[in-house]
Amino acid sequence: MGGLRPWARYGLLVVAQLLVLGLGAAVLQALEGPPALRVQAKLRAERATFQEEYGACLPPGALEELLSTVLAAQAHGVSSLGNGSEARNWDLPSALLFAASILTTTGYGHMAPLSAGGKAFCVIYAALGLPASLALMAALRHCLLPLLSRPGAWAANRWQLAPTTAALLQAAGLGLLVAGTFVLLPALVLWGVQGDCSLLEAIYFCFSSLSTIGLGDLLPAHGRSLHPVLYHLGQLALLGYLLLGLLAMLLAVETFSELPQVCAMVKFFGSSGPLTTEDQGGR
């Protein structure tokens, strides 16, 4: 493949990405399609049962209108289930978490602005805040990466390791540290505290948060009857976890991106000439 032109190499990347996209869609369709149909059938059965029992007390279309209003409010994070811990969606802890989800591009989707002014402010806030957040992350990365590279340099000098081997061990160690500290350990805590989620769901939440996917289908203490103080403390804890975890994830990704093997792959797709021995990491 060394004789391929750069445009052909980029074409192969695009085709590979499309294949991965199609594979992911096919797997998700096979896994999630049947459960979604079962939930839909159960919901229709329960609605039919409710209408059979109480339909005489309701005007035609009243139930559908009520459900539409409730779902529209739920889409903006407003619930009428009487949970006192979530009675005020836009108190300070909730607003801080929402602002952090914008600046980190996580976007859990559990809250959304209702007013036109709020939506306009989000656009301006994100347009100005995202570059500032990226600049801060870059500054912290520039400061912390040399500190994180010291153990690898010490190990290379101590055991006379090749630079490529030391870099690979350092990246693997940092990856395991981040995975254990910011994914597995918080997932175990969430699993023990939440009570109504499995360990897999807790790991799923932690990973989706730190990868900025933020699907929002699972949030700690969301929808549970907690004391407002505990609920707000949980939101502040989630805020701190999100900021620190994303920084740790960025450092780990940056460390892996600087591996000689990764650099050689990037250079292969960006250069029309053959790779040198130094690019391949064979120093």
C-alpha positions in Angstrom: 0.0 0.0 0.0 3.0 2.3 0.2 2.7 3.2 -3.5 -0.9 4.5 -3.2 -1.5 8.2 -3.7 -2.7 10.2 -0.7 -6.2 10.7 -2.1 -6.5 6.9 -2.4 -5.4 6.4 1.1 -8.0 8.9 2.4 -10.6 7.1 0.3 -9.8 3.9 2.0 -10.2 5.6 5.4 -13.6 7.0 4.3 -14.7 3.5 3.1 -13.5 1.9 6.3 -15.4 4.6 8.4 -18.6 3.9 6.4 -18.2 0.2 6.9 -17.8 0.7 10.7 -20.8 3.0 10.7 -22.9 0.4 8.8 -21.8 -2.4 11.1 -22.7 -0.4 14.2 -26.1 0.4 12.8 -26.8 -3.2 11.9 -25.7 -4.5 15.3 -27.8 -1.9 17.2 -30.8 -2.6 15.0 -30.6 -6.3 15.8 -30.0 -5.8 19.5 -32.4 -2.8 20.2 -35.2 -3.4 17.7 -36.9 -6.3 19.5 -36.8 -4.7 23.0 -38.2 -1.5 21.6 -41.1 -3.3 20.0 -41.8 -5.2 23.2 -41.9 -1.9 25.2 -44.1 -0.3 22.6 -46.5 -3.3 22.7 -46.6 -3.2 26.5 -47.3 0.6 26.5 -50.2 0.1 24.0 -51.6 -2.7 26.2 -51.4 -0.6 29.3 -53.0 2.4 27.6 -55.8 0.1 26.3 -56.4 -1.3 29.8 -56.5 2.2 31.3 -59.0 3.4 28.6 -61.1 0.3 29.2 -61.3 1.0 32.9 -61.5 4.8 33.0 -62.5 5.7 29.5 -66.0 6.5 30.5 -64.7 9.2 32.8 -62.5 10.9 30.2 -63.6 13.0 27.2 -62.4 11.6 23.8 -58.7 12.4 23.2 -58.2 13.7 26.7 -55.6 11.0 27.6 -53.6 11.6 24.4 -53.6 15.3 25.0 -52.4 14.9 28.6 -49.7 12.4 27.5 -48.5 14.8 24.8 -48.2 17.7 27.2 -46.3 15.5 29.8 -43.9 14.2 27.1 -43.3 17.7 25.8 -42.5 18.9 29.3 -40.3 15.8 30.0 -38.3 16.6 26.9 -37.2 19.8 28.6 -36.5 18.2 31.9 -39.7 19.3 33.6 -41.5 16.5 35.5 -44.9 16.5 37.3 -44.3 13.3 39.2 -44.1 15.1 42.5 -40.4 14.4 43.2 -39.4 17.2 45.6 -35.7 16.8 44.8 -36.3 17.8 41.2 -39.0 20.4 41.8 -36.6 23.2 40.6 -34.7 22.3 37.5 -32.9 25.6 37.2 -31.5 26.0 40.7 -27.7 26.7 41.0 -26.4 23.1 41.1 -28.6 22.1 38.2 -27.7 25.1 36.2 -24.0 24.5 36.8 -24.3 20.9 35.6 -26.1 22.1 32.5 -23.5 24.7 31.8 -20.7 22.1 32.2 -22.5 19.7 29.9 -22.4 22.5 27.2 -18.8 23.4 27.7 -17.7 19.8 27.7 -20.0 18.9 24.8 -21.5 16.1 26.9 -25.1 17.2 26.6 -26.9 14.7 28.8 -30.3 16.0 27.4 -32.0 15.8 30.9 -32.7 19.6 30.7 -33.2 22.0 27.9 -34.0 25.7 27.7 -37.7 26.6 27.4 -37.4 30.3 26.6 -36.2 31.9 23.4 -33.7 33.9 25.5 -32.3 30.8 27.1 -31.8 29.1 23.7 -30.1 32.2 22.3 -27.9 32.4 25.3 -26.9 28.8 24.9 -25.8 29.4 21.3 -23.7 32.4 22.3 -22.4 30.7 25.5 -21.3 27.6 23.6 -19.7 29.7 20.8 -17.6 31.6 23.3 -17.2 29.0 25.9 -16.1 26.0 23.8 -12.9 27.7 22.5 -12.1 28.9 26.0 -12.5 25.4 27.3 -10.3 23.9 24.6 -7.7 26.5 25.3 -7.8 25.6 29.1 -7.6 21.9 28.3 -4.6 22.5 26.0 -2.8 24.6 28.7 -3.4 21.9 31.3 -2.3 19.2 28.9 0.9 21.1 28.2 1.5 21.4 31.9 0.6 17.8 33.0 2.0 15.7 30.1 5.6 16.2 31.1 4.8 15.2 34.6 3.1 12.0 33.4 6.0 11.2 31.1 8.5 11.0 34.1 7.6 7.4 35.2 8.1 6.2 31.6 11.5 7.9 31.4 12.5 6.5 34.8 11.5 3.0 33.7 13.3 3.4 30.4 16.5 4.4 32.2 16.1 1.9 35.0 15.6 -1.2 32.8 17.2 0.1 29.6 14.0 -0.1 27.6 13.8 1.0 24.0 12.0 4.4 23.7 9.1 2.8 21.7 8.6 0.1 24.4 8.8 2.7 27.2 6.2 4.9 25.4 3.9 1.9 24.9 4.1 0.9 28.6 3.6 4.4 29.7 0.5 4.8 27.5 -0.9 1.4 28.7 -0.3 2.3 32.3 -2.0 5.7 32.0 -4.9 4.1 30.2 -5.4 1.5 32.9 -5.1 4.2 35.6 -7.7 6.4 34.0 -10.0 3.4 33.3 -9.7 2.3 36.9 -9.9 5.7 38.6 -12.5 7.4 36.4 -14.6 4.5 35.0 -14.5 1.4 37.1 -14.2 3.0 40.6 -17.0 5.6 40.0 -19.1 2.8 38.4 -18.8 0.7 41.6 -19.7 3.7 43.7 -22.7 4.5 41.5 -23.8 0.8 41.4 -23.7 0.7 45.2 -25.4 4.0 45.8 -28.0 4.1 43.0 -29.4 0.7 43.8 -31.7 0.5 40.7 -29.0 0.1 38.1 -26.7 -2.7 37.2 -22.9 -2.6 37.2 -22.9 -2.7 33.4 -25.3 0.3 33.3 -23.0 2.2 35.8 -19.9 1.5 33.6 -22.0 2.5 30.5 -22.9 5.9 32.2 -19.3 6.6 33.2 -17.9 5.8 29.8 -20.6 7.7 27.9 -19.9 10.7 30.1 -16.1 10.7 29.7 -16.3 10.1 26.0 -18.7 13.1 25.8 -21.4 11.0 24.2 -23.8 11.8 27.1 -26.9 9.9 26.0 -28.8 11.0 29.1 -30.8 7.8 29.5 -29.1 7.3 32.9 -28.3 9.9 35.4 -27.4 9.4 39.1 -30.3 10.0 41.4 -32.4 11.2 38.4 -36.1 10.3 39.0 -35.6 9.2 42.6 -37.1 10.7 45.7 -34.1 12.1 47.5 -33.7 15.0 49.9 -33.0 18.2 48.0 -29.6 18.5 49.8 -28.5 15.0 48.8 -29.8 15.5 45.2 -27.8 18.8 44.8 -24.7 17.3 46.4 -25.0 14.5 43.8 -25.2 17.0 41.0 -22.1 18.9 42.3 -20.2 15.6 42.6 -21.2 14.7 39.0 -20.0 18.2 37.9 -16.5 17.6 39.5 -16.3 14.1 38.1 -17.2 15.3 34.6 -14.5 18.0 34.6 -11.7 15.9 36.2 -12.6 12.8 34.2 -12.6 14.6 30.9 -9.1 16.1 31.6 -7.8 12.6 32.5 -9.4 11.1 29.4 -7.8 13.9 27.3 -4.4 13.2 28.7 -4.7 9.5 28.1 -5.9 10.0 24.5 -3.0 12.5 23.9 -0.5 10.0 25.3 -1.8 7.3 22.9 -1.8 9.7 20.0 1.9 10.4 20.5 2.9 6.7 20.3 5.4 6.1 17.5 3.1 3.4 16.0 0.2 5.9 15.8 2.4 8.6 14.4 3.6 6.2 11.7 0.0 5.4 10.8 -0.9 9.1 10.6 2.2 9.8 8.5 1.4 6.9 6.2 -2.0 8.5 5.3 -0.5 11.9 5.0 2.6 11.2 3.0 3.1 9.7 -0.5 6.6 8.6 0.3 7.8 5.4 2.0 8.1 5.4 5.8 11.5 5.7 7.3 12.8 3.4 10.1 12.4 6.3 12.6 8.7 6.7 11.6 8.0 3.0 12.1 9.4 3.2 15.6 12.3 0.9 15.0 15.0 3.1 16.7 
